[in-house]
Structures are given as structure tokens and as C-alpha cells.
Amino acid sequence: MRPISLFLRDATVLAALAVLCGCGAVSGDPYETQPVPASKAMIYIYRPFRVTGSVSTPMITCGPDSIELLPGGYHSFLADPGPIACASSGNMTAPLKFDIHAGGEYYVKEEVSGALTTTTALTLVSSSGAKGEIAETRRQSVATKLPEEK
């Protein structure tokens, strides 16, 4: 008969493997840049895969678009030039506000951390800094448009 400590160790290893294999299973297309019309800007929101915080999927609202990104997912959308704000429905460090310009590409990185209490941070990343990280993500196209204000 095996000692209880070996059963606990095996159970812990199996649980860790399930978390690593089951989370971040975004099944969309790999990242690729999209053409940007001269009168619009392209915004990419991406969430690198991390085990920490991987069970939490806070709603991210950036301008008129909202999405719950899974670990390892990204979403892109066109926006009109001008100021834009990005925020999370979860416990967020601070809303992200920046100006976008026609023809530009902008990369917003979502980082979710914590186990019992999760914290979401959104960061504007340069295209050169984002290219390596976003290349490891896959398109997640489940997004909703918020109603326009009148």
C-alpha cells in the first residue's frame, strides 16, 4: 500500500497539469496584423498566458468594445481617432486612458494576477514590445458592442 503522501503528491501533479492544459485554450487563428483604414485606428487587446490568475476572465471594455479574454487570447477592433479609455469589470489597478490617431496601431496588454483576489492591470505597450508577446496568442472573437450614448 502506498503512503498517503504519495497520493497527495500525485493528485497535486495531476491538478497542476489539468490547469496548465485546460486554461488558455483559445482556439482561434494565430495573431496577424490587419490593414488599418486611413481614417481609423486598430487596437489590439491581448492577454499573455500565465497560470496565475488564469481562472479569472474579467470583462475588458475599451472604447465601444467589450470582451472577456481568456489567457492566451487577443481581440482587435477599429476605433475612431481621439481619446479612448479601457477598463476592467474586475478589481483593476487603474483605468487606461490614451489618445489614438488615424492609421495607428495600439497594443493594450491585460495582466490578471492573484489566486483568491484577482487584480487586473491594463498597459499600453509599444508595437515593438508587444509583437513578441502577442505572437503567442490566438484570436478570440467573442465580443459585444456597447450601446452608443445618445
Secondary structure, 3 states (H helix, E strand, C coil): CCCHHHHHHHHHHHHHHHHHHHCCCCCCCECCCCCCCCCCEEEEEEECCCCCCCCCCCEEEECCEEEECCCCEEEEEEECCEEEEEEECCCECCCEEEEECCCCEEEEEEEEECCCCCEEEEEEECHHHHHHHHCCCEECCCEEECCCCC
